[in-house]
Amino acid sequence: MTDAPLLEVDNLSVEFQQRGAPTVNAVRGISYHVNRGEFLGIVGESGSGKSVSSMAVMGLLPSTARVTGDIRYRGESLLERDDKALSRLRGKEIAMVFQDPLSALTPVYTVGNQITEALKLHDSGLSDKAADARVIELLNTVGIPAPERRAKAFPHEFSGGMRQRVMIAMAIANDPDLIIADEPTTALDVTIQAQILEVLQKAKEVTGAAVVLITHDLGVVAGNVDRVAVMYAGRLVETGTVEQVLTAPRMPYTMGLLRSVPNMQTAGRSRLVPMEGRPPSLAALPPGCPFEPRCPASIDACSTAEPPLVQIGGTGPAARQVACVRADEFERGTLGIADVFPRPEPVPPEEQAQVKGTKILQVTDLKRHFPLTKGVVFRKTIGSVKAVDGITFDIEEKQVLGLVGESGCGKSTTILEILELARPQSGSIELNGVDVASLSSSNRLKLRGDVQVVFQDPMAAIDPRLSIEDIVSEPLTVLGASRSERSAKVRELLETVGLDPAMSGRYPHQFSGGQRQRIGIARALATDPKLLILDEPVSALDVSIQAGVINLLQDLKDSRGLSYLFVAHDLAVVRQIADVVAVMYLGRIVELGEADNVFSHPQHPYTQALLSAVPIPDPRVERTRQRVLLEGDLPSPTQEITGCNFHGRCPLFKILDASHQERCVQTDPSLRSVHNSSVACHFAEENPLRVTGVDITEKEKS
């Protein structure tokens, strides 16, 4: 049995019975295996069945689930075991890292107590002293500083990245043979994501465990896994080595995922290719291939019968499995990815808006500090939170400024200060040449139409009780437009954002996430603004949907001459759309310059770390890239830091000599010109940590 797979999933199906409603076929006959020490990635859009299949392996599905097929661990069936028998395996031989660590950890127990519980459940003879020592060892292994002290802390005292490290420490506590990680990096900053993936790889090496990584991020898959399984509508539609699947996909769905995701290699140089439509309902699957309604390469045979997962490309390591009736054509090269998903053309030059280069927004030395107080009756100020600490930038007509940085760096506070259109605490904000501090109430209302916002979560940003017509026309109502003017404008705007005007009578719950975001964009365009502030507009969307929204924003900028302040933590998305990039850290801009220059030749160590942490969905590039990993999490903005506020995490600081380090500790660097960018670093010219842009060939561009 030494060469037998560690885990075998054979024809696994999971159904959920609904009272008075059709059965939901969440997983439909999937089969895969995981060998000892192997790293398997399972990818697909939300609702494809990835998490349900992993919960079935762990035996954590609710009693309403009907599971058929077989799951064998070390050759023995898990489905035949009762919960008590599975509990002896869970946490000891098979461990799981859940998506949301704050929900997975118990808030009323310390982190150390929770890891100790995982240890003692499977080793009742373990002494308290030995358990404490093992907890400290585990926390140290996953890179948590001061483990003796942090073991006594509660989950709410940790950042998101630190909580995920605790989950990994708990998962490897008993040296399991199989670790299932369900979206372990979702909602984390790219720097923290890189740290978590490095910890997961280290855990794999330390324990020798096999790992099943469930994710929607193809870049994460490219740099970490050995084999990939792609899921769609509850089934596996393509499997193979990571090189096979990501560099030469044979299933149109996989091709669509790769063409729709922003890629740091090609972002800003070529358009994204959206996948139209959305996944089918698992309670009412269409006949034939489930992907057929969205597939540009579909033929008549696709709608008659669902294609089985068959082996193509020979036998042995070169073999792969694909569920597509046209797989042989892709294998022979008679049909290619560019034929199936050609890149859409941009707005023709003759239809683009002409601009004069006027500055739409000017922000000068903007500061926003929040006082920290204590006491109830007699309140006393004991410090301040420097959310925004003296930033300066401007945006011209038809220009996109990308504001990037980790969570907590001050991006959201910056845009709120601008949207308030009021006198700032310190510094100045000018919109269309008008200082907002001088505005009267009536002038402020008039000027508000020139700047609009698109929020991160489209469902939370629109009233579910209002029809789409009422939602889109709401800004016009505030500005006093008549009903006929509002109705005509709504029809025009819905067409502009790619929605049928006949849908104006519907309600938000009747639309997909991507369609709801288009509704939010239509509402923002209602007043014919000159500036749109986009707060993480695509982060809540699947990659297949976000491509269409990004293309729409690019087209609107070109055709209407709009300017954008684009806030995001996904640097690939920013590179796709931004002309200028401002990198923020602890309330300050540490690098500012043209997007091509900043992304191709970053000067500040923080920018270099951000760019090196962005995953690229190409295993050949991902596994040979230079990494500049940051240690630790973003400090609290309440912390008083002398000198450069980045020196505590700076990888450049660690290799400088003592005299140079002294300067970093004592003197706060200001922005200065370095190689056509403005950089706040004393030693940017002497920085050996070079992270350059990836050169791409003409073939890759197409």
C-alpha positions as CSV (number, residue, x, y, z in Angstrom):
1,M,0.0,0.0,0.0
2,T,3.0,2.3,0.0
3,D,2.3,3.6,-3.5
4,A,-1.5,3.8,-3.0
5,P,-3.1,7.3,-2.9
6,L,-3.6,8.7,0.6
7,L,-7.1,10.0,-0.3
8,E,-9.4,8.6,-3.0
9,V,-12.7,10.3,-3.8
10,D,-14.7,8.0,-6.1
11,N,-17.9,9.1,-7.8
12,L,-18.8,11.4,-4.9
13,S,-22.2,13.1,-5.1
14,V,-23.9,15.4,-2.6
15,E,-27.6,16.3,-2.7
16,F,-29.5,18.7,-0.4
17,Q,-33.2,17.9,-0.2
18,Q,-35.4,21.1,0.1
19,R,-39.0,20.9,1.3
20,G,-41.3,21.9,-1.5
21,A,-38.4,22.7,-3.8
22,P,-36.2,20.8,-6.3
23,T,-33.2,18.9,-4.9
24,V,-29.9,20.8,-5.1
25,N,-27.2,18.7,-6.7
26,A,-24.2,20.4,-5.1
27,V,-21.6,17.8,-6.1
28,R,-22.2,15.4,-9.0
29,G,-20.0,12.3,-9.4
30,I,-16.5,13.7,-8.9
31,S,-13.5,11.5,-8.6
32,Y,-9.9,12.4,-7.7
33,H,-7.0,11.2,-5.6
34,V,-4.3,12.8,-3.5
35,N,-0.9,11.1,-3.1
36,R,1.3,11.3,0.0
37,G,3.1,14.6,0.1
38,E,1.2,16.0,-2.9
39,F,-0.3,19.5,-3.2
40,L,-3.6,19.4,-5.1
41,G,-5.5,22.6,-6.0
42,I,-9.3,22.6,-6.6
43,V,-10.5,25.8,-8.4
44,G,-13.7,27.2,-9.7
45,E,-16.3,30.0,-9.3
46,S,-18.4,30.4,-6.2
47,G,-21.1,27.8,-6.1
48,S,-19.2,25.2,-8.1
49,G,-19.1,22.7,-5.2
50,K,-15.5,23.0,-4.0
51,S,-16.3,23.6,-0.4
52,V,-19.1,21.1,-0.2
53,S,-16.8,18.3,-1.5
54,S,-14.2,19.1,1.1
55,M,-16.8,19.2,3.9
56,A,-17.9,15.7,2.7
57,V,-14.3,14.4,3.1
58,M,-14.2,15.8,6.6
59,G,-17.7,14.4,7.5
60,L,-18.9,17.9,8.4
61,L,-22.0,18.2,6.2
62,P,-25.4,18.7,7.8
63,S,-27.7,15.8,8.3
64,T,-29.9,17.0,5.4
65,A,-27.1,16.2,2.9
66,R,-27.3,12.9,1.0
67,V,-23.8,11.7,0.2
68,T,-23.2,8.8,-2.3
69,G,-20.1,7.4,-3.9
70,D,-17.1,6.6,-1.7
71,I,-14.3,8.5,0.1
72,R,-11.3,6.3,1.0
73,Y,-8.5,7.3,3.3
74,R,-5.6,4.9,3.4
75,G,-7.7,2.5,1.5
76,E,-10.6,2.5,4.1
77,S,-14.0,4.1,3.5
78,L,-14.8,7.2,5.5
79,L,-18.5,7.2,4.6
80,E,-18.9,3.9,6.5
81,R,-17.6,5.4,9.7
82,D,-19.8,7.0,12.3
83,D,-19.1,10.5,13.7
84,K,-17.2,9.2,16.7
85,A,-14.8,7.3,14.5
86,L,-14.4,10.3,12.2
87,S,-13.7,12.5,15.3
88,R,-10.6,10.3,16.0
89,L,-9.3,11.1,12.5
90,R,-10.3,14.8,12.4
91,G,-7.5,17.0,13.8
92,K,-5.1,14.1,14.1
93,E,-4.7,12.5,10.6
94,I,-6.9,14.8,8.6
95,A,-7.0,18.5,9.4
96,M,-8.8,21.5,7.9
97,V,-8.0,25.2,7.7
98,F,-11.3,27.1,7.3
99,Q,-11.9,30.2,5.2
100,D,-12.9,32.6,8.0
101,P,-10.6,32.1,11.1
102,L,-12.6,34.5,13.2
103,S,-15.7,32.3,12.9
104,A,-13.6,29.1,13.3
105,L,-11.9,30.2,16.5
106,T,-13.8,30.4,19.8
107,P,-13.8,34.0,21.0
108,V,-14.0,33.3,24.7
109,Y,-10.8,31.1,24.9
110,T,-7.2,32.1,24.4
111,V,-5.4,31.0,21.3
112,G,-3.1,28.8,23.5
113,N,-6.1,27.0,25.1
114,Q,-7.6,26.2,21.8
115,I,-4.4,24.7,20.4
116,T,-4.0,22.8,23.6
117,E,-7.5,21.4,23.3
118,A,-6.6,20.1,19.8
119,L,-3.5,18.4,21.2
120,K,-5.1,16.8,24.3
121,L,-8.2,15.5,22.4
122,H,-5.9,13.1,20.6
123,D,-3.3,12.6,23.3
124,S,-4.9,12.4,26.7
125,G,-1.6,11.6,28.4
126,L,0.0,14.9,27.4
127,S,1.0,16.9,30.4
128,D,0.1,20.6,30.7
129,K,3.8,21.6,30.6
130,A,4.4,19.6,27.4
131,A,1.3,21.0,25.8
132,D,2.3,24.6,26.6
133,A,5.8,23.9,25.1
134,R,4.2,22.4,22.0
135,V,1.9,25.4,21.6
136,I,4.8,27.8,21.7
137,E,6.7,25.7,19.2
138,L,3.7,25.6,16.8
139,L,3.1,29.4,17.0
140,N,6.8,29.9,16.4
141,T,6.7,27.6,13.4
142,V,3.9,29.6,11.7
143,G,5.8,32.8,12.3
144,I,3.8,34.5,15.2
145,P,6.2,36.8,17.1
146,A,6.5,36.6,20.9
147,P,4.7,33.2,21.0
148,E,4.9,32.9,24.8
149,R,2.9,36.1,25.1
150,R,0.6,35.7,22.2
151,A,-0.5,32.2,23.3
152,K,-2.3,34.0,26.2
153,A,-4.2,36.4,23.8
154,F,-7.7,36.0,22.5
155,P,-8.6,35.8,18.8
156,H,-10.0,39.3,18.6
157,E,-6.5,40.6,19.6
158,F,-5.0,39.2,16.4
159,S,-5.1,40.5,12.8
160,G,-6.8,38.5,10.0
161,G,-3.4,37.1,8.9
162,M,-2.4,36.2,12.4
163,R,-5.7,34.4,13.0
164,Q,-5.2,32.4,9.9
165,R,-1.7,31.4,11.1
166,V,-3.2,30.2,14.3
167,M,-5.6,28.1,12.3
168,I,-2.7,26.5,10.4
169,A,-0.9,26.0,13.7
170,M,-3.9,24.1,15.1
171,A,-4.2,22.1,11.9
172,I,-0.6,20.9,12.0
173,A,-0.6,20.4,15.8
174,N,-0.9,16.6,15.6
175,D,1.3,16.1,12.5
176,P,-1.6,15.2,10.2
177,D,-1.1,13.3,6.9
178,L,-3.7,15.4,5.0
179,I,-4.5,19.1,5.3
180,I,-7.5,20.6,3.6
181,A,-7.3,24.4,3.2
182,D,-10.6,26.0,2.2
183,E,-9.9,29.5,0.7
184,P,-7.2,30.2,3.4
185,T,-6.2,33.5,1.8
186,T,-9.6,35.0,0.9
187,A,-10.0,38.7,2.0
188,L,-6.3,39.0,3.0
189,D,-3.9,41.6,1.7
190,V,-1.4,40.3,-0.9
191,T,1.5,40.6,1.6
192,I,-0.4,38.6,4.2
193,Q,-1.5,36.1,1.6
194,A,2.1,35.5,0.6
195,Q,3.0,34.9,4.2
196,I,0.1,32.4,4.7
197,L,1.0,30.5,1.6
198,E,4.7,30.3,2.7
199,V,3.5,29.0,6.1
200,L,1.3,26.4,4.4
201,Q,4.2,25.2,2.3
202,K,6.4,25.1,5.5
203,A,3.7,23.1,7.3
204,K,3.6,20.7,4.4
205,E,7.4,20.3,4.6
206,V,7.5,20.0,8.4
207,T,4.7,17.4,8.7
208,G,5.1,15.7,5.3
209,A,1.4,16.1,4.8
210,A,-0.5,16.1,1.5
211,V,-2.4,19.4,1.0
212,V,-5.7,20.1,-0.8
213,L,-6.0,23.8,-1.5
214,I,-9.5,25.1,-2.4
215,T,-9.4,28.5,-4.0
216,H,-10.7,30.7,-6.8
217,D,-7.3,32.5,-7.3
218,L,-5.4,30.9,-10.2
219,G,-2.3,32.8,-9.3
220,V,-2.2,31.1,-5.9
221,V,-2.6,27.8,-7.6
222,A,0.2,28.5,-10.1
223,G,2.9,29.0,-7.5
224,N,2.0,26.3,-5.0
225,V,0.3,23.2,-6.3
226,D,1.4,20.1,-8.2
227,R,-1.9,19.1,-9.8
228,V,-5.1,21.1,-10.5
229,A,-8.8,20.0,-10.6
230,V,-11.2,22.6,-12.1
231,M,-14.9,22.4,-11.0
232,Y,-18.0,23.8,-12.6
233,A,-21.6,23.2,-11.7
234,G,-20.7,20.4,-9.2
235,R,-18.5,18.4,-11.6
236,L,-14.8,18.2,-12.4
237,V,-14.3,19.5,-16.0
238,E,-10.5,19.4,-16.2
239,T,-7.7,17.9,-14.3
240,G,-3.9,17.7,-14.9
241,T,-0.6,19.0,-13.7
242,V,-0.5,22.7,-12.9
243,E,1.7,23.3,-16.0
244,Q,-0.8,21.6,-18.3
245,V,-3.9,23.2,-17.0
246,L,-2.7,26.8,-16.6
247,T,-0.4,27.0,-19.7
248,A,-2.4,24.9,-22.2
249,P,-6.0,24.5,-21.0
250,R,-8.2,22.2,-23.0
251,M,-11.6,23.0,-21.5
252,P,-13.3,26.4,-22.5
253,Y,-14.3,27.1,-18.9
254,T,-10.7,26.9,-17.8
255,M,-9.7,29.1,-20.7
256,G,-12.4,31.6,-19.7
257,L,-11.1,31.8,-16.2
258,L,-7.5,32.5,-17.4
259,R,-8.6,35.1,-19.9
260,S,-10.8,37.0,-17.4
261,V,-8.4,37.2,-14.5
262,P,-6.1,40.3,-14.4
263,N,-2.5,39.1,-15.0
264,M,0.5,41.2,-13.9
265,Q,2.3,40.1,-17.1
266,T,-0.3,41.6,-19.4
267,A,-2.4,44.0,-17.3
268,G,-2.6,47.4,-18.8
269,R,-1.4,46.2,-22.2
270,S,-4.3,44.0,-23.2
271,R,-8.0,43.9,-22.5
272,L,-9.7,41.3,-20.2
273,V,-12.1,38.8,-21.7
274,P,-15.3,38.5,-19.6
275,M,-17.3,35.2,-19.5
276,E,-20.9,36.1,-20.2
277,G,-23.7,34.8,-18.2
278,R,-23.5,33.0,-14.8
279,P,-23.3,29.4,-13.5
280,P,-26.5,27.4,-13.8
281,S,-28.7,26.7,-10.8
282,L,-27.7,23.3,-9.3
283,A,-31.4,22.7,-8.6
284,A,-32.4,23.0,-12.3
285,L,-29.4,22.1,-14.5
286,P,-30.0,22.4,-18.3
287,P,-29.6,19.3,-20.6
288,G,-26.2,18.8,-22.1
289,C,-23.0,20.5,-20.9
290,P,-23.7,22.9,-18.0
291,F,-21.2,25.4,-19.5
292,E,-22.9,25.4,-23.0
293,P,-25.0,28.5,-22.5
294,R,-21.8,30.5,-21.7
295,C,-19.4,28.8,-24.0
296,P,-18.4,30.6,-27.2
297,A,-17.1,27.3,-28.7
298,S,-20.4,25.3,-28.2
299,I,-21.8,23.2,-31.0
300,D,-25.1,21.2,-31.3
301,A,-23.6,18.2,-29.6
302,C,-23.0,20.3,-26.5
303,S,-26.7,20.7,-25.8
304,T,-27.7,17.1,-26.2
305,A,-25.6,15.2,-23.6
306,E,-23.3,16.1,-20.8
307,P,-19.7,15.2,-21.8
308,P,-17.9,12.7,-19.5
309,L,-14.5,13.5,-18.0
310,V,-12.2,11.6,-20.4
311,Q,-8.4,11.2,-20.7
312,I,-6.6,12.9,-23.5
313,G,-2.9,13.5,-24.4
314,G,-1.5,10.0,-23.9
315,T,-1.0,8.0,-20.7
316,G,1.1,8.4,-17.5
317,P,2.3,11.8,-16.3
318,A,1.4,13.5,-19.6
319,A,-2.3,12.5,-19.4
320,R,-5.0,14.8,-18.4
321,Q,-8.8,14.6,-18.1
322,V,-11.2,17.0,-19.8
323,A,-15.0,17.1,-20.0
324,C,-15.5,18.7,-23.5
325,V,-16.7,17.3,-26.8
326,R,-14.1,19.5,-28.6
327,A,-11.2,18.6,-26.4
328,D,-9.4,16.8,-29.3
329,E,-9.5,19.9,-31.4
330,F,-7.9,21.9,-28.6
331,E,-5.3,19.1,-28.2
332,R,-4.4,19.1,-31.9
333,G,-4.2,22.9,-32.0
334,T,-6.9,23.4,-34.6
335,L,-8.8,25.5,-32.1
336,G,-7.1,27.8,-29.6
337,I,-7.8,30.0,-26.6
338,A,-7.7,33.2,-28.7
339,D,-10.3,31.6,-31.1
340,V,-12.7,30.9,-28.2
341,F,-12.2,34.0,-26.1
342,P,-10.8,36.8,-28.4
343,R,-9.9,40.0,-26.6
344,P,-12.5,42.7,-27.1
345,E,-11.5,45.9,-28.8
346,P,-11.3,49.2,-26.9
347,V,-13.3,52.3,-27.8
348,P,-12.2,53.5,-31.3
349,P,-10.1,56.7,-31.2
350,E,-12.8,58.6,-33.1
351,E,-15.3,57.9,-30.4
352,Q,-13.1,58.8,-27.5
353,A,-13.7,62.0,-25.5
354,Q,-11.2,64.8,-26.1
355,V,-9.8,66.4,-23.0
356,K,-7.6,69.4,-22.2
357,G,-5.6,68.0,-19.3
358,T,-7.5,70.1,-16.6
359,K,-7.0,69.0,-13.0
360,I,-10.3,67.6,-11.7
361,L,-9.1,66.9,-8.1
362,Q,-6.2,68.3,-6.1
363,V,-5.4,67.1,-2.6
364,T,-2.7,68.9,-0.8
365,D,-1.1,67.9,2.6
366,L,-4.4,66.2,3.7
367,K,-4.5,65.0,7.3
368,R,-7.1,63.3,9.3
369,H,-6.2,62.3,12.9
370,F,-8.8,60.8,15.3
371,P,-8.3,61.5,19.0
372,L,-7.9,58.6,21.5
373,T,-9.6,59.3,24.8
374,K,-10.3,57.5,28.1
375,G,-12.7,58.2,30.9
376,V,-16.5,58.5,31.0
377,V,-17.3,61.7,32.8
378,F,-14.0,63.5,32.5
379,R,-12.6,62.4,29.1
380,K,-8.9,62.8,28.6
381,T,-7.0,62.6,25.2
382,I,-4.2,60.0,25.5
383,G,-3.1,59.9,21.8
384,S,-4.4,59.9,18.3
385,V,-5.0,57.7,15.3
386,K,-3.2,59.1,12.3
387,A,-5.5,57.7,9.7
388,V,-4.3,60.1,7.0
389,D,-1.1,61.9,7.7
390,G,-0.2,64.5,5.1
391,I,-0.8,63.2,1.6
392,T,-0.7,65.1,-1.7
393,F,-1.9,64.0,-5.2
394,D,-3.9,65.3,-8.1
395,I,-6.1,63.7,-10.9
396,E,-6.5,65.1,-14.4
397,E,-9.3,64.7,-16.9
398,K,-9.6,61.2,-18.2
399,Q,-7.0,59.9,-15.8
400,V,-7.2,57.0,-13.4
401,L,-5.3,57.2,-10.1
402,G,-4.9,53.9,-8.3
403,L,-4.7,54.2,-4.5
404,V,-3.2,50.9,-3.2
405,G,-1.9,49.6,0.1
406,E,-2.7,47.1,2.9
407,S,-5.9,47.2,4.9
408,G,-5.6,49.9,7.5
409,C,-3.3,52.2,5.5
410,G,-5.8,55.0,5.2
411,K,-7.3,54.5,1.7
412,S,-10.9,54.5,2.8
413,T,-10.4,57.5,5.1
414,T,-8.9,59.4,2.2
415,I,-11.9,58.9,0.0
416,L,-14.4,59.7,2.8
417,E,-12.6,63.0,3.3
418,I,-13.0,63.8,-0.4
419,L,-16.6,62.7,-0.6
420,E,-17.6,64.8,2.4
421,L,-16.8,68.0,0.4
422,A,-16.2,69.9,3.7
423,R,-13.3,71.7,5.2
424,P,-10.6,69.1,6.0
425,Q,-9.0,68.9,9.4
426,S,-5.8,70.0,7.8
427,G,-4.6,70.6,4.2
428,S,-6.9,71.3,1.2
429,I,-9.1,69.6,-1.3
430,E,-10.0,71.3,-4.6
431,L,-12.6,69.8,-7.0
432,N,-12.8,71.4,-10.4
433,G,-10.6,74.2,-9.2
434,V,-13.0,75.0,-6.2
435,D,-11.7,74.7,-2.7
436,V,-14.3,72.7,-0.8
437,A,-13.6,74.6,2.4
438,S,-15.2,77.7,0.9
439,L,-18.5,76.1,-0.2
440,S,-21.9,77.2,1.0
441,S,-24.6,74.5,1.5
442,S,-26.2,75.3,-1.9
443,N,-22.9,75.3,-3.8
444,R,-21.9,72.1,-2.1
445,L,-25.1,70.4,-3.3
446,K,-24.4,71.6,-6.9
447,L,-20.8,70.4,-6.7
448,R,-21.8,67.0,-5.3
449,G,-23.0,66.0,-8.7
450,D,-19.5,66.3,-10.1
451,V,-18.1,63.5,-7.8
452,Q,-19.9,60.2,-7.3
453,V,-18.9,56.9,-5.7
454,V,-19.2,53.2,-6.5
455,F,-19.0,51.0,-3.4
456,Q,-17.4,47.6,-2.8
457,D,-20.5,45.6,-2.0
458,P,-23.2,46.3,-4.6
459,M,-26.0,44.6,-2.6
460,A,-25.2,46.6,0.6
461,A,-25.0,49.8,-1.4
462,I,-28.5,49.7,-3.0
463,D,-31.9,49.7,-1.2
464,P,-33.5,46.2,-1.7
465,R,-37.0,47.7,-1.4
466,L,-36.6,50.0,-4.4
467,S,-36.9,49.2,-8.0
468,I,-33.9,49.6,-10.3
469,E,-35.4,52.7,-11.8
470,D,-35.8,54.3,-8.4
471,I,-32.3,53.4,-7.4
472,V,-30.6,54.7,-10.5
473,S,-32.7,57.9,-10.6
474,E,-32.2,58.7,-6.8
475,P,-29.3,61.2,-7.4
476,L,-31.5,63.0,-10.0
477,T,-34.4,63.2,-7.5
478,V,-32.0,64.9,-5.0
479,L,-31.0,67.4,-7.7
480,G,-34.7,68.2,-8.6
481,A,-35.0,66.5,-12.0
482,S,-38.6,65.8,-13.3
483,R,-40.1,62.3,-13.5
484,S,-39.9,62.3,-17.4
485,E,-36.2,63.4,-17.3
486,R,-35.5,60.7,-14.7
487,S,-37.1,57.9,-16.7
488,A,-35.4,58.9,-20.0
489,K,-32.0,59.1,-18.2
490,V,-32.5,55.7,-16.5
491,R,-33.1,54.0,-19.8
492,E,-30.0,55.6,-21.3
493,L,-27.8,54.7,-18.3
494,L,-28.9,51.1,-18.2
495,E,-28.0,50.7,-21.9
496,T,-24.7,52.4,-21.2
497,V,-23.7,49.9,-18.6
498,G,-24.9,46.9,-20.7
499,L,-28.3,46.2,-19.1
500,D,-31.7,45.9,-20.7
501,P,-33.8,49.0,-20.0
502,A,-36.8,46.7,-19.7
503,M,-35.2,45.5,-16.4
504,S,-35.8,48.9,-14.8
505,G,-38.9,47.6,-13.0
506,R,-37.1,44.7,-11.3
507,Y,-35.6,44.6,-7.8
508,P,-31.9,44.1,-6.8
509,H,-32.4,40.4,-5.6
510,Q,-33.3,39.5,-9.2
511,F,-29.8,40.4,-10.5
512,S,-26.4,38.7,-10.3
513,G,-23.5,40.3,-8.4
514,G,-22.0,41.7,-11.6
515,Q,-25.3,43.1,-12.7
516,R,-25.8,44.8,-9.3
517,Q,-22.4,46.4,-9.6
518,R,-23.4,47.7,-13.1
519,I,-26.5,49.2,-11.5
520,G,-24.3,50.9,-8.9
521,I,-22.2,52.3,-11.8
522,A,-25.3,53.5,-13.6
523,R,-26.5,55.3,-10.5
524,A,-23.0,57.0,-10.1
525,L,-23.3,58.2,-13.8
526,A,-26.7,59.7,-13.3
527,T,-25.4,63.2,-12.5
528,D,-22.9,63.2,-15.4
529,P,-20.0,63.4,-12.9
530,K,-16.4,64.4,-13.8
531,L,-14.9,62.1,-11.1
532,L,-15.9,58.6,-9.9
533,I,-14.5,57.3,-6.7
534,L,-14.4,53.5,-6.9
535,D,-13.9,51.8,-3.6
536,E,-12.9,48.2,-4.3
537,P,-15.5,47.9,-7.0
538,V,-14.7,44.4,-8.1
539,S,-13.2,42.7,-5.0
540,A,-16.6,41.1,-4.1
541,L,-17.1,39.6,-7.6
542,D,-15.9,36.3,-9.2
543,V,-13.0,36.8,-11.6
544,S,-15.3,35.8,-14.5
545,I,-17.6,38.7,-13.6
546,Q,-15.1,41.3,-12.6
547,A,-13.5,41.3,-16.1
548,G,-16.8,42.7,-17.6
549,V,-17.0,45.4,-15.0
550,I,-13.4,46.5,-15.5
551,N,-13.9,46.6,-19.3
552,L,-17.0,48.7,-18.7
553,L,-15.1,51.2,-16.5
554,Q,-12.3,51.5,-19.2
555,D,-14.9,52.1,-21.9
556,L,-16.7,54.7,-19.9
557,K,-13.4,56.5,-19.1
558,D,-12.5,56.6,-22.8
559,S,-16.0,57.5,-24.2
560,R,-17.0,60.0,-21.5
561,G,-13.7,61.4,-20.5
562,L,-14.3,60.4,-16.8
563,S,-11.6,60.5,-14.2
564,Y,-11.3,57.8,-11.5
565,L,-9.9,57.5,-8.0
566,F,-9.6,53.7,-7.9
567,V,-9.1,52.2,-4.5
568,A,-8.1,48.5,-4.4
569,H,-5.8,46.0,-2.8
570,D,-5.5,43.9,-5.9
571,L,-2.5,45.3,-7.7
572,A,-3.2,43.3,-10.9
573,V,-6.6,45.1,-11.2
574,V,-5.0,48.4,-10.5
575,R,-2.3,47.8,-13.2
576,Q,-5.1,46.9,-15.6
577,I,-6.9,50.3,-15.3
578,A,-4.7,52.9,-13.6
579,D,-2.6,55.6,-15.3
580,V,-1.0,56.8,-12.1
581,V,-0.4,54.8,-8.9
582,A,-0.1,56.1,-5.3
583,V,1.1,53.5,-2.7
584,M,0.0,54.2,0.9
585,Y,1.4,53.0,4.1
586,L,0.2,54.0,7.6
587,G,-1.6,57.1,6.3
588,R,1.2,58.3,4.0
589,I,2.0,58.0,0.3
590,V,5.4,56.2,0.1
591,E,5.6,56.0,-3.7
592,L,3.7,57.9,-6.5
593,G,4.3,57.8,-10.2
594,E,3.1,56.7,-13.7
595,A,1.6,53.2,-13.4
596,D,4.0,51.6,-16.0
597,N,7.0,53.1,-14.2
598,V,5.9,52.0,-10.7
599,F,5.0,48.5,-11.7
600,S,8.0,47.9,-13.9
601,H,10.6,49.7,-11.7
602,P,9.3,50.0,-8.1
603,Q,11.7,52.0,-5.9
604,H,10.3,51.8,-2.4
605,P,10.8,48.5,-0.5
606,Y,7.2,48.4,0.4
607,T,6.0,48.7,-3.2
608,Q,8.5,46.0,-4.1
609,A,7.1,43.7,-1.4
610,L,3.5,44.4,-2.6
611,L,4.4,43.6,-6.3
612,S,6.4,40.5,-5.5
613,A,3.5,39.1,-3.4
614,V,0.9,39.4,-6.3
615,P,0.4,35.9,-7.7
616,I,0.7,35.4,-11.4
617,P,-1.4,32.5,-13.0
618,D,1.6,31.1,-14.8
619,P,3.6,28.4,-13.0
620,R,6.7,29.0,-15.1
621,V,6.9,32.6,-13.9
622,E,5.5,32.1,-10.4
623,R,8.1,29.6,-9.4
624,T,11.1,31.6,-10.6
625,R,10.1,35.1,-9.4
626,Q,12.2,37.0,-6.8
627,R,10.3,37.5,-3.6
628,V,10.5,40.4,-1.1
629,L,8.4,39.1,1.8
630,L,7.4,41.4,4.6
631,E,7.5,40.1,8.2
632,G,4.7,40.8,10.6
633,D,1.5,42.8,10.2
634,L,0.8,46.5,9.6
635,P,1.5,48.4,12.9
636,S,-1.4,50.2,14.6
637,P,-1.9,53.8,13.4
638,T,-2.0,54.8,17.1
639,Q,1.6,53.7,17.5
640,E,4.2,56.5,17.7
641,I,7.0,55.6,15.4
642,T,10.1,57.8,15.1
643,G,11.9,58.0,11.8
644,C,10.6,56.0,8.8
645,N,7.3,54.4,9.8
646,F,8.2,51.4,7.6
647,H,11.6,50.5,9.1
648,G,10.2,47.9,11.5
649,R,9.1,45.7,8.6
650,C,11.5,46.9,5.9
651,P,13.5,44.2,4.2
652,L,16.0,46.8,3.0
653,F,16.5,48.1,6.5
654,K,17.7,44.6,7.7
655,I,20.7,44.6,5.2
656,L,21.8,48.2,5.7
657,D,24.9,49.1,7.8
658,A,24.5,50.6,11.3
659,S,24.9,54.2,10.2
660,H,22.2,53.9,7.5
661,Q,19.9,52.1,9.9
662,E,20.4,54.9,12.4
663,R,19.1,57.4,9.8
664,C,16.0,55.3,9.1
665,V,15.3,55.1,12.8
666,Q,15.8,58.8,13.5
667,T,14.8,60.7,10.3
668,D,11.4,60.5,8.6
669,P,11.9,60.5,4.8
670,S,9.9,62.8,2.7
671,L,8.8,62.2,-0.9
672,R,11.5,63.0,-3.5
673,S,12.1,62.2,-7.1
674,V,13.8,58.9,-7.9
675,H,13.8,57.5,-11.4
676,N,10.7,59.4,-12.5
677,S,8.7,58.5,-9.4
678,S,8.2,60.2,-6.0
679,V,9.6,58.0,-3.3
680,A,9.7,58.3,0.5
681,C,12.9,56.3,1.1
682,H,16.4,57.5,2.2
683,F,18.2,54.7,0.2
684,A,16.0,54.0,-2.8
685,E,18.9,54.5,-5.2
686,E,21.0,52.0,-3.3
687,N,18.2,49.4,-3.0
688,P,19.5,46.0,-4.1
689,L,16.0,44.4,-3.7
690,R,15.1,44.9,-7.3
691,V,11.7,43.5,-8.4
692,T,11.2,44.3,-12.0
693,G,8.2,43.9,-14.3
694,V,7.9,40.7,-16.2
695,D,8.7,41.0,-19.9
696,I,6.0,39.5,-22.2
697,T,6.2,38.3,-25.8
698,E,3.9,39.4,-28.6
699,K,2.3,35.9,-28.5
700,E,1.5,36.3,-24.8
701,K,0.0,39.7,-25.4
702,S,-2.5,38.3,-27.9
